[in-house]
């Protein structure tokens, strides 16, 4: 399982940092400061935070649907 995450997270972290900062020195400092000198950590944080935000939005949408349906049933 770690092999798959390494294959997935490393390139995502590398691409993310290069698109966002576009400066070799800036990338090195951010990588050392925030991600413990690891593109794997940068990619993992990006993927997992995105997944968490999507999950939260989905749960919020489901909750609003249930509440809206309950209100609709009360008034009809």
C-alpha positions, 0 to 999 in steps of 0.5 A, spaced: 500 500 500 505 504 501 508 503 494 501 506 491 501 512 495 508 513 494 507 513 486 501 517 487 503 522 492 510 524 490 508 526 483 502 530 485 506 534 491 512 535 485 507 538 480 503 542 486 509 545 488 512 547 481 505 550 479 504 554 485 511 557 486 515 556 480 522 558 483 527 553 485 529 556 491 522 558 494 520 551 493 526 548 497 524 553 503 517 551 503 519 544 502 523 544 508 519 549 512 512 545 511 513 538 508 519 536 512 523 536 505 518 531 502 514 531 496 510 525 498 508 529 504 506 535 500 502 531 495 499 527 501 497 533 504 494 536 498 490 530 496 487 528 503 485 535 504 482 535 498 478 529 499 476 532 506 473 538 503 469 534 498 467 529 504 465 535 508 461 538 502 457 532 500 455 531 508 453 538 508 449 537 502 446 530 504 444 534 511 441 540 507 437 535 503 434 531 509 432 537 513 429 540 506 425 534 505 423 534 512 420 541 512 417 540 505 413 534 508 411 538 514 408 543 510 405 539 504 
